[in-house]
Amino acid sequence: MRRLFEENALGRRWGDFLAGLRKGEVVYVPRFRERLRVVKVEPRRQRAKLRRGSLEIEVPFHEISWVEPPPGADPDPA
């Protein structure tokens, strides 16, 4: 399943999004239904530290999504 996901267009865009993830960016975490700011990215561990109010929480990459349209998506699908 993972290989199939990584080989399709959405999986590649998500991978590009994670590869470009930087401190200070805002991401969406469906589990919390919130947009949170990135405090630290740990690519080797596949985790990111995010700020939620006054707390910092660590989440695995698979729980992170983009807030804006994904990289390479048409921003104005008319």
C-alpha positions in Angstrom: 0.0 0.0 0.0 2.7 2.5 1.0 4.6 1.8 -2.3 1.4 2.4 -4.3 0.7 5.6 -2.5 4.3 6.9 -3.0 4.1 6.1 -6.7 0.9 8.0 -7.5 0.7 11.8 -8.2 -0.8 12.7 -4.8 1.7 10.6 -2.9 4.6 12.3 -4.8 3.1 15.8 -4.1 2.8 14.9 -0.4 6.4 13.7 -0.4 7.5 17.0 -2.0 5.5 18.9 0.6 7.3 17.0 3.5 10.7 17.4 1.9 10.2 21.2 1.8 8.7 21.5 5.3 10.4 24.2 7.3 10.3 25.8 10.7 7.7 28.5 10.9 5.3 27.1 8.3 1.7 26.3 9.2 0.4 22.7 8.6 -2.9 21.0 9.2 -3.2 18.1 11.6 -6.5 16.2 11.0 -6.3 14.4 14.3 -6.6 17.8 16.1 -8.6 19.5 13.4 -6.2 22.4 13.7 -3.6 24.4 11.9 -0.4 24.4 13.8 3.0 26.1 13.4 6.1 24.0 12.8 8.7 24.5 15.5 11.2 21.8 14.4 11.4 19.2 11.5 13.2 15.9 12.0 13.4 14.2 8.6 15.5 11.3 9.9 12.9 10.4 12.5 10.0 11.3 10.2 8.6 13.6 12.8 7.8 17.3 13.4 7.5 19.3 16.5 4.5 21.7 16.3 3.1 24.5 18.5 -0.4 24.0 19.9 -1.2 27.0 22.0 1.5 27.1 24.7 2.4 23.5 24.2 4.8 21.9 21.8 3.8 18.5 20.5 5.6 16.0 18.3 3.8 14.2 15.5 4.8 11.7 12.9 4.9 13.0 9.3 2.0 10.8 8.3 -0.3 12.9 10.5 0.6 16.2 8.8 -1.1 17.7 5.8 -0.8 21.0 3.9 -3.0 24.0 4.7 -2.9 25.5 1.2 -3.4 23.5 -2.0 -0.7 20.8 -2.4 2.4 21.6 -4.3 1.8 21.3 -8.1 -2.0 21.6 -7.7 -3.9 24.1 -9.8 -4.6 27.0 -7.3 -7.6 28.1 -9.3 -9.6 25.1 -10.6 -12.1 26.9 -12.7 
